[in-house]
Amino acid sequence: MEKGIIQLTGIGKSFKVAERTAGLRQAAKALFVRKHRIVEALKDISFTVNEGEIVGYIGPNGAGKSTTIKVMSGILVPDGGTCSIMGYTPWKERTDYVRHIGVVFGQRSQLWWDVPVIDSFELLRDIYRIPDEMYRENLAVLTEMLALADLLGVPVRQLSLGQRMRCEIAASLLHSPKILFLDEPTIGLDAVSKLAVRSFIRRINQERGVTVILTTHDMSDIEALADRILMIGKGTLLYDGSLEELRSRFGTGRTITADYREYVGEPVDIPGATRLQWSTERAVYSFDTESVVLADVIAQLSGSVELLDISVDSKDIDEMIVQLYEEHQI
Ligand SMILES: Nc1ncnc2c1ncn2[C@@H]1O[C@H](COP(=O)(O)OP(=O)(O)OP(=O)(O)O)[C@@H](O)[C@H]1O
């Protein structure tokens, strides 16, 4: 069996947060009697990632994705469990460990705000003690791949979000890490920048064999990149598998949209199908081809309304994810 480059076993992490109280009187009281609540961000997270994989780490807001990334990058110490990445325990041997990983937090910058990008890169070279030759080579390749030539002399605060993200990604790779953690790398980017970032991630994975763990809410990122999905909800891992498996699981689901001449009667019930939308001119139903035959759905509709147009769609990945969240009640 292939040995995992990343192995997490039973990782748990709780945060103690101060209870917020409403009203001035309550707030004043809270100064003396502090009430706390424990948030279990991660309950019992175990998974293995093999070298060269691109793993999409998904889950709704507050599920525990960033907390996991922080544990794996050595920023946070978990309360329990073990984490071995390339043989290191991230929070114990941080100085040596960070030479092997790159981290990008889409919402935060690792670059110095007021200085030109190239100055930040040079600081990182010194911090990571990147050998000159490696630095020069990586800088040249990354500048070409991410089209940075015109950006290197510009202070970070003057860059657009998409330009900054390209620089952030370059910064995380200057020291040739084997593993890249990307926490929402495409957040807020326009379609062109998203495509550029995605194709770059693919390229460094294929050409340099970099293992990538990526969190995102953008399912088209997952579709374009991830060989495998790990889904987390309320601190627990709920799904580990490929997109194909997910597709075959929900592959028999269909949505039918019917447009008809104005109809003011009662909404039409179709046994076995769920009515998602109903108006005097349009209805949308979802059904499963394993239990309901499409021709029957159409026949039942056309028995009640005068159909003008019909379209049938398979579930897209966003819908599959919503259904998975619903199944797990998260
Ligand atoms: N430093 C902290 N102090 C207190 N609570 C925290 C802290 N960091 C995270 N949490 C809590 O832990 C839970 C998991 O947060 P986390 O940021 O890992 O979620 P996420 O899956 O990355 O969410 P999102 O998709 O919204 O970014 C949340 O309930 C959050 O409020």
The ligand as an SDF file (V2000), in Angstrom:
LIG
                    3D

 31 33  0  0  0  0  0  0  0  0999 V2000
   -9.4060   31.2210   16.9970 N   0  0  0  0  0  0  0  0  0  0  0  0
  -10.6530   30.7940   17.2030 C   0  0  0  0  0  0  0  0  0  0  0  0
  -11.2960   31.0860   18.3580 N   0  0  0  0  0  0  0  0  0  0  0  0
  -12.5410   30.6430   18.5930 C   0  0  0  0  0  0  0  0  0  0  0  0
  -13.2640   29.9100   17.7310 N   0  0  0  0  0  0  0  0  0  0  0  0
  -12.7010   29.6020   16.5630 C   0  0  0  0  0  0  0  0  0  0  0  0
  -11.3670   30.0210   16.2280 C   0  0  0  0  0  0  0  0  0  0  0  0
  -11.0580   29.5480   14.9920 N   0  0  0  0  0  0  0  0  0  0  0  0
  -12.1520   28.8660   14.5750 C   0  0  0  0  0  0  0  0  0  0  0  0
  -13.1290   28.8880   15.4980 N   0  0  0  0  0  0  0  0  0  0  0  0
  -14.4560   28.2200   15.4130 C   0  0  0  0  0  0  0  0  0  0  0  0
  -14.2430   26.8810   14.9900 O   0  0  0  0  0  0  0  0  0  0  0  0
  -15.2120   26.4850   14.0350 C   0  0  0  0  0  0  0  0  0  0  0  0
  -14.5230   26.0570   12.7480 C   0  0  0  0  0  0  0  0  0  0  0  0
  -13.9520   27.1980   12.1290 O   0  0  0  0  0  0  0  0  0  0  0  0
  -13.1240   27.1400   10.7630 P   0  0  0  0  0  0  0  0  0  0  0  0
  -12.5950   28.5100   10.5000 O   0  0  0  0  0  0  0  0  0  0  0  0
  -12.1490   26.0220   10.7990 O   0  0  0  0  0  0  0  0  0  0  0  0
  -14.2780   26.7870    9.7160 O   0  0  0  0  0  0  0  0  0  0  0  0
  -14.2220   26.7550    8.1220 P   0  0  0  0  0  0  0  0  0  0  0  0
  -14.7280   25.4140    7.7170 O   0  0  0  0  0  0  0  0  0  0  0  0
  -12.8820   27.1340    7.6190 O   0  0  0  0  0  0  0  0  0  0  0  0
  -15.3060   27.8520    7.7670 O   0  0  0  0  0  0  0  0  0  0  0  0
  -15.4410   28.8950    6.5270 P   0  0  0  0  0  0  0  0  0  0  0  0
  -15.9070   28.0990    5.3610 O   0  0  0  0  0  0  0  0  0  0  0  0
  -16.5110   29.8080    7.0310 O   0  0  0  0  0  0  0  0  0  0  0  0
  -14.1160   29.5410    6.3400 O   0  0  0  0  0  0  0  0  0  0  0  0
  -16.1600   27.6570   13.8860 C   0  0  0  0  0  0  0  0  0  0  0  0
  -17.2650   27.4470   14.7310 O   0  0  0  0  0  0  0  0  0  0  0  0
  -15.3350   28.8440   14.3470 C   0  0  0  0  0  0  0  0  0  0  0  0
  -16.1640   29.8440   14.8960 O   0  0  0  0  0  0  0  0  0  0  0  0
  1  2  1  0
  2  3  1  0
  2  7  2  0
  3  4  2  0
  4  5  1  0
  5  6  2  0
  6  7  1  0
  6 10  1  0
  7  8  1  0
  8  9  2  0
  9 10  1  0
 10 11  1  0
 11 12  1  0
 11 30  1  0
 12 13  1  0
 13 14  1  0
 13 28  1  0
 14 15  1  0
 15 16  1  0
 16 17  2  0
 16 18  1  0
 16 19  1  0
 19 20  1  0
 20 21  2  0
 20 22  1  0
 20 23  1  0
 23 24  1  0
 24 25  2  0
 24 26  1  0
 24 27  1  0
 28 29  1  0
 28 30  1  0
 30 31  1  0
M  END
$$$$
